[in-house]
Amino acid sequence: MSPASGFKTREGESAFMTAYNAALKSWPVPFEERDIPTRFGTTHAIVCGPTDAPPLVLLHGYMATSVMWLPNIADFSREYRVYAIDVMGQPSKSIPGEPIRDRADFAAWLTEALDGLHLDRVSLVGMSFGGWVALGYAVAAPQRIDKLVLLSVGGFLPMARQFVARGMLMMLWPTRFTVNSFMRWLGLAENPADPETRRLGEIVELMHLGLKHFDMAQETARIMPTVFSDGELRSIPMPTLVLFGDREVICDPAAALARALRLIPRSRGELVPGPRHEMCATKHRLVDARVLDFLKDSLAQGGRSAA
């Protein structure tokens, strides 16, 4: 086991890293890996796309690691310099140091990571828990964000009780059965007959290995995607895109989208037909197109829209 890796055993760390690196072999474009020192630990990022292109930062879902962007990265990296960052404190190639204790710590960590990557203003994309971190960063450090994209995100409504109960069961007993059961309920299940889901099995296996072998700090494990206040959402100044699958299970997607569009001044959003929480994988062509169209549009007129 490497010093301060966060993993319980050398064997567990090896199994996780082997799975991570195996998934990276499917990364569809040339990339480099970078490690950025912060007071919260060493932050790992996968960097790809034209070196002179505008910066686009991606924050993954809970324990999904940056490999969850495999279906999306080819589209995103054509016209953007993409930085897929492993969220600190979760099983990944980021090595934890001082524990992340709350939303403010996540904001401080991300500021240090962006500084270490020599990024001033970026477009920021977050999925699920990563979207909650991105939303918090938009409130805490709006001067660092050009545009904000929130995909299947928590923070607009309380998390569904069934989501909390199923998630706690998986965290307490991280067996393949509990992990696979929870992921199937979320919609993150590989279907051999559907090529759009072919990467989900790799991502779910990596999550299982992380849950089994990573020793998450208790302070970090206790963090839940709390609901942002009306005032906090109204304070977000940058153009913001919000997308939910119309069968989302972590909350009521129509109500969450309506609250976002009502309160965030320069927002637009859409319910994507069909998916639950797996929208970025199974509907990646539509999601990628919506995100890229939004990033190219200055939204100079402000206002709100829902497609």
N, C-alpha and C positions, 0 to 999 in steps of 0.2 A: 504494500500500500504506500503510495507516495505521501510525503509529509503534508498534513493538513488538507488532504484531498476531499474529506467529507464522507468517504466511504468507510463502511464498517470493517471490511477485510480487503486484503490484497486480491484475493480471488474474485470477490464481488466487484471491485473496481475494474479488474481485467475483463470480466464478462460484460460489464456495461460499456467500457470503451471499445471492446471488440464489436459490439452491436452498433455503437455510434459510428465507428469508422466504416463498418460494412454499409450502413445506410448512406454515408457520405460518398461512397463509390458511385451512387446513382445521381449525385448532384449534376445537373445537366449542363452546366457551364463551368469554365475554369474559375478557380477560387483560390484564395489564400486564407489561412487561419491566423488570427492575431490574439495575443493575450495582453490585456491592459491592467496595470496595477491600480487598485483603488483601496481605500481604507476598509472596505467591506470584503476584500479578497481580490483575486485575479479574475478578471472578466474575459470570457472567451467570445470571439466574434468570427463569423464566416463572412468574408468580404469578396464581392464579385461585381462584375459590370464595368463599363468604361470608366477609366480613372478620372476623366474630366467631366463626368456626368453629375447632375445634382444628387445629393445624398438622400437615401431612403433607408430608414432604420426600422427593423422588424423585431417585435417582441412576441414570443410564442405563447401558446396556451400552457396551463398548469402542468408542469413536469413533462411536457411534450418535446422539449429541446428544440433547437433551431432546425433540426431535420424535418420538422412538421411542414416547413415551407417548400419541401421538394416539389409538390405539384405546381407551385406558383412562381418559383424563382426564375425560370426561363423567361417568362413574360416580364416580370418586374425588373430584371437586370438588363434588358435591351437598351433602355434609355436612362437608367439610373445606376448610380454607384450604390450597391445594396450592402447594408451591414446587418446581418442576422445575428442578434446578440442572445447568448444563453443567459437567461434571467438568474441573477445571483440568489443563492440560498436553496436552489432546487437541484436535483441530480442532473448533471451536465458536465461539460468541460470547464465551466467556471468553477474556481476553487474558493470556497468560502473562507472568510476571515472573521471580522467582527459581525455578529449576527444582525440581520435586517429585522427590525422590531415592529415597524409600522409603515404607513404610507409615506411619511416624511423621509424615512430612511431609503425607501425605494427611489424617491425623487433625488435625494443626495447621491445615491449610488449611480443613477443614470447620468446625472450631471458630470460626475467624475469619469464615467465611461466615455461619454461624448467628448469631454475635454481630452482624454487620453487618445482618442481617435482623431483629434484636431478638427472636430466638427462644431461649428457655431450654431447655425440654424439648419434644421432638418425637417423633412416630412417624416412623420412617425405613424407606423401601422402597428396596431396591437390586436391580438386575437384572444378572446376569452379572458383569462386572468391577465395575460399580457396587455389586453385592451384596458383592463381596470388600472394597471400600472401606468399605461399611456394617458388615460383620462386624468389620473392624479397628477401626472407630470404637466399636463396642459393647464391645470389649475395652479400648480406650484411654480412653474417656470415657463409661462407662455411665450416669453421672448426667445426661447430656444426652438420653437416649433413653427414651421411655415404652414403646413397642413397636417390635419389629424384624421386618421382612418381607424374606425372601431368596428371590429368584426366579431359577431357572436359574443358581445361583451357583457360582463357583469358591472353593476354600479348604478344602473338606472332604477332598478326595482330590487326588493329583497330576493335572495335566492330561493328557489322553490324548495319546499320542505323535503320532497322526495330526493332532490339533488343532494341536499345536505346529508340526509340519512344514508343514502347509497355511497356518497363520497367518504363519510366517516367509516363505514364498514370496510371499504377498500383500503383506507389508510391504516386501520387497526389490524386487518388481516390481509396483507398484500399477496394473496395467492393468485395463480393464473386464473382460477375460476372467478374470484371476486373482481379482479381487474377486467377480465374479458366481459363479465356480466355488466359491469358499470359502463364499459365502453360501448357495448352493444346497445344499451339503453340510451346513451348519448347519440348513437348513430354511427359511431366510429368502429365499424365492423367490416372486415375485408370480405368482399363477395367475389369468388373466383370467376363468376360469369360477367362481372362488370369491371372493365379495365380502369375505370376512374377510381376504384377503391384499392388498387393493387399496392399502394404504399402504406395503407392504414395498418396492415399487419406488422410491418417493421416498426412503425411508430408506437403501436400498442405494446409490442414486445419490449421496446426500449423503456417505455414507461413502467412496465412490470419490473424490469431489472433495476430501475431507479428506486422504485418503491421498496423493493426487497433489500437492496444493498446500501442505499444512501442513508446516512444518519443526519436528518434535517434538524437544525437547531429548533428547540421548542418555541423560542420567541418567533421564529419565522413560520413554523407550522401553525401557530395560532392565528395568523393573519387571514381574515376572510374578506371577500369583496364587499365592503360596506357600501351603502347607498350614498351617493353624492347629494348634497342639499340643492334646493332650487337656486340659491344664491351662487353656489360654486359653479353650477352649470351655466348660469347666466353670465358668469365672469369669463367664460372661454371665448377669446377673441378671434381665433384663427378659423378659416374654413374647415368644416368637419363633415365627414361622411360616416354614416351609421348603417350597417347592414346586418340583418338577422335572417336566418332561415325561418320560414313561416310555421314550421313545426318545432321550433326551439323548445327545449325542455328545462333549461336552467331558470327561465322566467317566462312570463307572458310576453311574447315578442312584439305583438301589436301594441300593447300598452307601453312597453319599454321604448319602442321607436317613437310613439306619440309623445312621450315625455321628453325625449331627447330633442325632437324637432320643435316642441313648444318652448323649450328653455334655452337651448344653445343658439345664440343669435344667427350665426352664419352656417347653418346646418342643412344637410339634405340626407335622405335615407330611403331605404327600400326593404321590403320583405321579399326574400328570394324564395320562389315556389319550390317546395319539396323537402329540403333538408331539415334535420334537427340541429345538432351541434357540429356536424361534419362538413359544413358548407364550404370551407376553404379547400377541401379535397374533392368532394363529389361534384361540386359546382364551380370548380376553380376557373373554368373558362369565363363564365359569367362574372364571377367575383373579380378576377383579374381585369376584365374589361371595364367593370364599373370603377375599380380603384384607379386604373390608369387614365380613364376619361376624366375622373375627378381631379387627379393630380395635374393634368394639363389645363384644366379650367380654373381660372383665377378666382371664380366666384366673386368678381368685383362688385356685382350688383347686390351681394349680401342676400338676406332673406332665407326662407325655408322652402323645401320642396319634398314631396314624397312621390316616388314613381309607382 
